[in-house]
């Protein structure tokens, strides 16, 4: 049985990873690492919410421009996106919050996020972008969703708002 698992893993390992449970069961998850999406809460999977890759990085590594889209029901008062971008290799991170009114169809967004003074700068390469989308107003939250995606950041001109 173990030989069977080893043969299967050898065939699919470049696109997959293996999770071993404490009870000894081996599970193969066929996930492409470049497009890996992690999430929970529903409503932000399957293209309802997305980050575009690559994102723009200012040449000094101190500002990112992250572009994407969210969706929310036009009958809901508004939406708020909490964005976090981190880079493991540099320990750089930024956080931003944006909000707007809901409308039908994909709602594009562009977030200018600056690295705090004294914090590490980003370098071109992979980052993990995570978003938490809340729809509704005040204490009347109609929906919440969370998603993460590995995206590329590249040096590009950024025009600050």
MIDREN-321206 format. One line per field, with one value per residue (C-alpha): x, y, z; residue number from 1. Coordinates in steps of 0.02 Angstrom, whole numbers, always signed. Layout:
east c(X, ...)
north c(Y, ...)
up c(Z, ...)
resi c(NUM, ...)
***
This chain:
east c(+0, +140, +226, +65, +61, +244, +214, +60, +154, +299, +181, +84, +203, +260, +82, +24, +68, +33, -52, -28, -161, -119, -218, -98, -208, -121, -220, -164, -222, -204, -169, -58, +58, +64, -125, -154, -302, -340, -499, -655, -818, -888, -929, -749, -699, -727, -685, -806, -656, -483, -312, -225, -48, +77, +54, +158, +304, +389, +575, +623, +511, +410, +243, +131, -16, -132, -275, -422, -610, -744, -929, -1077, -1265, -1325, -1461, -1328, -1272, -1084, -926, -762, -602, -464, -307, -144, +10, +161, +327, +408, +583, +596, +466, +392, +206, +73, -107, -246, -434, -544, -732, -862, -1044, -1109, -1167, -1207, -1060, -874, -819, -638, -522, -344, -256, -100, -15, +142, +268, +278, +437, +570, +489, +573, +547, +475, +580, +517, +450, +308, +197, +41, -107, -257, -422, -568, -726, -871, -1032, -1165, -1153, -1109, -1170, -1279, -1153, -1238, -1090, -909, -779, -592, -469, -282, -177, +7, +41, +197, +257, +366, +449, +332, +291, +160, +64, +11, -166)
north c(+0, +122, +84, +134, +302, +334, +299, +412, +550, +540, +566, +714, +795, +938, +1008, +945, +931, +794, +817, +679, +668, +611, +451, +400, +439, +521, +645, +713, +889, +931, +1119, +1217, +1320, +1471, +1487, +1421, +1500, +1478, +1538, +1515, +1604, +1581, +1719, +1761, +1601, +1555, +1726, +1829, +1918, +1924, +2005, +2034, +1971, +2048, +2195, +2353, +2388, +2558, +2547, +2580, +2436, +2552, +2558, +2430, +2452, +2303, +2292, +2173, +2162, +2117, +2082, +2121, +2129, +2299, +2293, +2299, +2472, +2454, +2352, +2363, +2271, +2238, +2200, +2125, +2088, +1998, +1936, +1796, +1819, +2001, +2002, +2156, +2187, +2317, +2334, +2443, +2464, +2530, +2543, +2590, +2565, +2398, +2377, +2235, +2141, +2148, +2307, +2352, +2419, +2486, +2496, +2603, +2530, +2605, +2517, +2598, +2694, +2581, +2422, +2308, +2346, +2229, +2152, +2091, +1913, +1820, +1891, +1828, +1946, +1919, +2007, +2008, +2077, +2135, +2193, +2295, +2448, +2470, +2324, +2262, +2146, +2054, +1946, +1914, +1824, +1794, +1744, +1734, +1715, +1710, +1848, +1920, +2097, +2185, +2354, +2470, +2656, +2700, +2863, +2897, +2963)
up c(+0, +44, -122, -211, -120, -162, -347, -349, -259, -381, -527, -457, -333, -448, -447, -279, -100, +26, +192, +321, +454, +630, +603, +465, +316, +170, +68, -101, -140, -323, -311, -426, -316, -433, -427, -252, -164, +19, +96, +198, +227, +52, -69, -109, -198, -378, -450, -345, -270, -348, -349, -515, -535, -554, -436, -455, -338, -326, -363, -180, -121, -7, -100, -184, -301, -284, -410, -412, -397, -271, -289, -178, -197, -258, -123, +13, +72, +45, +61, +156, +105, +231, +129, +192, +87, +160, +91, +189, +115, +173, +314, +228, +252, +217, +269, +200, +214, +74, +55, -74, -124, -187, -367, -485, -563, -523, -434, -476, -341, -334, -166, -140, +13, +89, +200, +372, +417, +489, +422, +292, +107, -24, -162, -331, -317, -233, -97, -10, -33, +81, +83, +203, +124, +230, +150, +239, +349, +531, +636, +490, +408, +264, +214, +257, +154, +160, +24, -3, -159, -199, -326, -407, -375, -504, -514, -608, -608, -478, -480, -301, -277)
resi c(1, 2, 3, 4, 5, 6, 7, 8, 9, 10, 11, 12, 13, 14, 15, 16, 17, 18, 19, 20, 21, 22, 23, 24, 25, 26, 27, 28, 29, 30, 31, 32, 33, 34, 35, 36, 37, 38, 39, 40, 41, 42, 43, 44, 45, 46, 47, 48, 49, 50, 51, 52, 53, 54, 55, 56, 57, 58, 59, 60, 61, 62, 63, 64, 65, 66, 67, 68, 69, 70, 71, 72, 73, 74, 75, 76, 77, 78, 79, 80, 81, 82, 83, 84, 85, 86, 87, 88, 89, 90, 91, 92, 93, 94, 95, 96, 97, 98, 99, 100, 101, 102, 103, 104, 105, 106, 107, 108, 109, 110, 111, 112, 113, 114, 115, 116, 117, 118, 119, 120, 121, 122, 123, 124, 125, 126, 127, 128, 129, 130, 131, 132, 133, 134, 135, 136, 137, 138, 139, 140, 141, 142, 143, 144, 145, 146, 147, 148, 149, 150, 151, 152, 153, 154, 155, 156, 157, 158, 159, 160, 161)
***
